[in-house]
C-alpha cells in the first residue's frame, strides 16, 4: 500500500464559508425581539471583507455583549483573517454563555488547525459520538480526523458526508478513499507487529508484487484460526469486532484487506460519476508523485493550478515537487501563494524560508522571518534560517541573540551550538567559543 500525503485542510475558503454560514446569525436574531432581514456582517464575509465583518460584529457586541451568536460570528471573521488565537478566544467565550454545537465544532477545527491536538482530540471524539447526524457540523471538522491520524474515524465521517447534499460528493468520495487507504496502513502496521502474522503478510505482499487488487489469499487460513473472522463482514462491522477483540490477528488482516478494497472502490465510483472531478485529478497526481513520476505529476498540478487554484494543498504539493527538482524560483512562487491563502500554514512558511535561503536572498529571508520570531516560543526553523540571514547581512550580534535564546529551550540541538560557535568566532568572543567547542566535543555522537 502506498502512503499518500493527505490534505489537512480539505475545504477551500469559499466552501468553508458555505458551511459556517449555518452558524452565522444576524446581530439581533438571538438577543432581542427586534428582527432584521439583512446581516451586514454576513454580507461582508460573503464578499471576503473579513476586516469589515469583524468591525460590524464588534460594534454589535457593544449593544449585546452577552450574545454567544455574535461572539461566534466575530470568531469566524477573525478566523478567516488567519487570527487563530483571537478566534479561539471568541469561540470559547461564546461557549461559556451557551452550548452551541456548531460553535463547538468551529473551536475544535481551529484547535486542530493550530496543532493543539491534545485539545482537539477529545472534542472531535465528542462530535463524532454526539453529532454524527448533524452533517453541517460534521463538515466543519471533517479534515481534522485525518490530521489527528484517526483514519478509522475519518471513514465514519466521510461515509456520513456522502449523504450531505451541500457537501461536494466527489470530494467526499476522494476523502473517503484516502481515509480507507490510511486505514489500511493503520491496520497493516499493527498486523506487522501481531503474532502469527506470516501467512497474512505474505498474502498482502503477493498481491502487491503481482500488482493485484486481491489480497485475500490467506482468508481460508484466517477462518480456520479464529472464530471471529468472517469474510462477509463489512468494514464497519469488522471494526466493531476488532474493538471487541483487539488482539485477534485475523481481524487485523481482514481490516487491512477491506480498507484497501474500499479505497479502490471509492476511487472507481468517483471516476464513474465524476470523471472530470478536480479532486480525483489531484489524487491521481498525488499517486503519480508517490510512484516516482515527478515530471508527470508536476505537469498535472500545473494544469490544476490554472483551472482550480482553490484546491486544498495544491500549491504546497506542487511546491514540494519543484523542491525535489531543486527548481527554487518556482517552489518559492507556489509556497508564497500557499502562505497567502492560509497564513497559519507553517509548513508552507518554512518552505518559503528554505527557498529564499537556497536562492541566497538574505534581505527577503530577514523581512519574511523577523515577524515570525517576535512572539514567545518561535519555531526553531525560523530562528535558524533568520540567524543565517543575519550572519550573511553582517549582523552577528542579532543572530547570537536569537540563537542564545533558542539554545536555552533546545540545549541538545547541535546545530544551534555549531552556529553559535561560528558567530562567537566572528565577533571574537573567545570565552564563548571555548564553551561551545567544549559542549560540541562532549556531546553524544
N, C-alpha and C positions, 0 to 999 in steps of 0.2 A: 504494500500500500504506500503510495507516495504522500508526502506531507505537503499540504498546501498552506501558504500564508493566508490567513483568514482576515478579512476586513474587520477592524474593530468598531468602526463607525459605519454601520450599514445603511444609514439613511442620509440622503442629501439634505441641505438646509431647507429646501423647498418642501421636500417630503416630510421632514421633521415638523415644520410649521403646520402642515396639514393635520398632523396628529395632535400637536399641542393646542390647536385652536379649540378642541373639545374641552380643554381646561379653562381657556380664557373666558372671563365673564366681564360684562360691561361694568363700569365703576359704580353703578347704582343697583345692580341686579340682586345682590345678596345683603345689602346693608341698609336699605330703606324701602319704602313703598313706592318711591319715585322710579319710573321706568324710562328707558331710552332705547331707541331702535339702533343707535349708532354708537359704537365704541371707537373713539378716535385712536386709542392705543392699538387696538386690533388692526385698524387700517394702516397705521404706521408700520406695524410688524409685517403685514402682508406686502408692503412696499419695500421692505428691507431697511427701513429707517429706525433702527433699534434704539439709537440715542434719543430720538423724539418720543418713542414709545415709553422709554424709561422716564423721561421728564413728565409725560402725561400721567403715568401711574403714580409717580412720586407726588404730584400735585393732588391727585385724587385721594391719596393716603392722608394728606393733611386734613381733609374733611372727614374721612372714615379710617382712622388709624388702626382700628381693630378688625379690618376686613381681611380674612385669610385668602379670599379670592383675589383681591387687589395685590396682596403680597406675592401670591403665586404669579400673577401677571407681571409684576415687577421683576421677579426672579427670572422669568422667561426672557424678558427684554435684556437683562444683564447676561443671561446665559448665551444669547445669540451674539453678544459682543465679545464672547470668549472670557468673561469675567466669572470664572467658576466659583471663587471664594465668596464673592458677593451674592451670586445666585444661590449657593448652598445656604448662606445665612438667611436669605429671604424665604426660601422653602422651609427651612427649619422653624422660622418664626411663625409662618402660616400654619404649620402642623401643630404647633403648641396651642393654637387657637381653635383648630377644628381638624377632625380626621377627614382628609380629602385624599382618596386613593390615588388619584392621578398626580396630585402634588407629591405624594409619597413616591410615586414612580419616577417623577422628574428628579427628585432628590437622589434616588438610587442610581439613576442614569448618570447624574453629574458626579457622584462619588466614584462610579465605575470609570468615567472618563478621566478623572484626576488620579486614578490608580489607588484610591482608598479602598483596596479590595477587602480589607477586614470589615470596613463599614458597610460596603455594598453587599457582601456575600449573604448575611442574614436577611437583608431587605429583599434581595432577589428571591431567596427561598420562600419568604413570606408571600411575595407577589405571586409566585408560581403556585403556591398552595391555595391561596385565598382568591386570586383574581384571574385564574386561568380562563374563565368565561368572559372576562372583560377584555375584548380584543384590542380596543384602542389603548387601554392601559398597558397591555402586554407589548404592543408595538413600540411603546416608548423605550422599553428596557430590553427588547429582544437581542440586540447585538452584545449585550453585556455577558450573557451566559457563555458565549464562546471566549470572550475576553477573560473571564474568570476560569477558563479551562474546564467548563462543565458541559461537554458536548451532549451528554445524555439528556440533560435538562433542556438544552437548546433544541434537541429533536422534538421534545414535547411542545416547546414554544412555537416553533415554525410549523409544526403539524396543525396547531390550533389556528395560526395566522393564515393558513390556506383557506379558511372559511371566512376571512375578513375581506369583504369586497372593496374596502378603502385601501387595503394594503396591496401593492403590486404582486399579482400572483406569480409572475416569473421570478421576482426577487425572492419570494417565499420559497419557491421550489429550489432555487440555487442555494440559498442559505440552508435549506433543509438537507440538500445534497452534501454541503460542506460539513454540516453537523453530523450526519451519518458517517462521513469519511473520517472525521476526527474521533468519533465514537469507535470506529474500527481500530484506530491506532490506540485509543484508550484501552480497549479490551485485549488487543494483541500484546500490549506491553505487560499487562497483568498475566496473560496466558504464558508469556515467555518466562515468568518467574514462578509459575504454578507447578506442582508435582505431576508427574505422569503426562507431560505435555507433548512428548516426542511425536506421536502419530498425528496430532492435530497441527503442530507447527509444520510438519513435513507436508501435509495436505495443502496448507496455505502457500508454502514455498513452491510446491509443484505447480499450483495454479499461476503463481507469479512468474515462474521461469518459463512456463508454456504460454504466457500471455492469455490465460484462460480466465473467464469470469467465474468458473466453477471451482470453489474451494471446499466442496462438500465430500471430498474423497474419504474422510475418516468418520462420516456420520454413523456408519454401521458400528464401528468400534466404540464410538461415544455412547450409542444407545445401549450397548452391552455393559458399559462401565458405570452408568448412572441411571437411576430410575427417574431423575428429573429431566433428562434430556429427551426432548420430543421435537423432531424435525419440523413439525407442523406449526410450532409456536410462532406467533407474530413477534416483532421486535419488542413491542410494549409489554406483552405477556412474559417474554423471556427475561426482560429487565426485572419485572416483579419477582420472578422465580429466582433470579440471581441475587437479588437483595435479600431474599429469604435464605439462600444457600450460597453465600459469597465465596466459600472455599471450593465450590464444585468446578473443577477444571473444564468439564464438558460444557458447562453453561458459558464459560468464557470463550470457548471455541465457537459455540453456536452464535453468540453475540458478535464475535469478530466477523463471522461469515455473513450474518444477516445485515450488519452495518454496511459492509462493502456492497452487498447486493442492493440494498435500499438506496445507497448513494448513487449507484449507476442508474437505478430505476428512475430516480427523481430527475437526473440529467436527461434521460431519454424522454420523459414526459414533457419537460420544458422544451426540448428540441422539437418534439412533435407539435406542441401547442403554440410555442413562441419561437420559431426558428430565427427571427430577427432580434431576439432579446439582447440588449447590450450586456445584461448580467451574465447571460450564457456565453457571449463572446469573451467577456472578461475572464470567466472561469477557464475557458479553453486556452486563453493566452497565459494564464497562471500555470496551467498544466504543461504548456509548451516550454515555458521558462524552467519549470521544475524538472523537465526531462532533458534540459541542456540545449534546447533550440532557442538560444537567446536572440539571435537576429530576427527570427520569425516572430518571436514574442514582442520585440521592440516595434517591428512594423505594425503588428496588430494593435498594440497600445497607442501608437501614434495615430492610427486611424480613429480609434475610440476617442482619443483626446480631441479630435476635430469634431466628432459627431455628438459625443456625450461627455463633455468635460466635467459634469456634475457627479459622475460615478464615484462611489466611495473608494478611497485608497488608490485611485488610478494614477494620480501624479506620483505618489510615493513608489508604487510598484514599477512604474516606468523609470523613475529616477534611480532605483536600485539596479536596474538592468544597465542604464547608462554608466552607473558607478562600476559595475562589473567589467564593462568595456573601457573604463577609465576615460569616458567622454565627459570630462568635468564641467565644461561650459553648459552642455545640455542638462546634465544632472542638476547643476545649480539652478537652472531656469525652472525645472519642474518641482524641485524641492521648495523653492521660494513660493511657487504657486500653491503648493500644499499648505505651507505655513500661513499664507494669506487667507486660504479657505478655512483652515482650522488653527487658530493661534495657539491652541493648547496641545497641538501635536508635537511633543518634544522629540519624537523620533525624527521627524522631518527637520526640525530646527537643528538637531545635531548633525544631520546630513548637509544642511546649508553651510554650517560652520566648517565641516570637513572639506566640502568642495572649495570654499573660499581659501582654506589653508593650502589645498593642493594647487590652487591657481595662484598662490603667493599674493593674495590681495589683502595685505595686512591691515590697511585702514578700514576696509569693509568688515574684516573679522572683528576688529575693535568696536566699530559702530554697532554691529549686529549683537555682540555679546555683552557689552557693558550693561545694558538694561536687564539682562538675564542673570547677572551675578549680584545685583544690588540687594536682593532680599536675603532672608535667613536661609541657610542650607541650600546654596545654589548648586545646580548639577555639576558633578565633578568634570564631565566632559567640557562644559563651558569654561570652567576655571582653567583647565589645561590648555585649551585652544587659545583662550584670551591671553594667558601668560606667554605663550609662544609668540603671539602677535605683538604684545608689548615689548618683548625682548628684541624682536626684529625692528620695532619702531623706536628703539633706543630709550625705553622707559623701564629699566630693570627694577627700579625700586617699587613701582606699582605692581609689577609681576611678582616680586618677592612677597609683597603684602598679601596678594591673593593666595599664593601657594602656601605661605606660612599659616594662614587661616585654615586652608584645606587640610594641611598636614595634621592639625590638631584633631580633626574629625576622621582622618584616614591615615593613622600612624603607620600602618603596614604597607602602604602603597609605595612601591619602589619608584614609580615614575615621578611622583612628587618630589621625593628625596633627590633623585638624579637631576631633575630640573633645577631644584634649589641649589644643588652643588655647583652647577654651571653658572647660575646667576650670582652666587656669592663670589665665585672666582672673578666674574666680570667686574663686580664692584669692589673687589679687593678686601672682602671680609674674611680674613684668614681664619679667625676663630670658628666661624660658622662653616667654612669649607672643611675644616678638620672634623667638626661634629658630624656633618653629613657624610663625609668619607668614612668615618668610623661606623656609622649606622649601616651604610651600604656593605661594608666589609663583614659585619657581624650578622647581617640579615640572612634568613634561611634561603638556600638556593632554590 
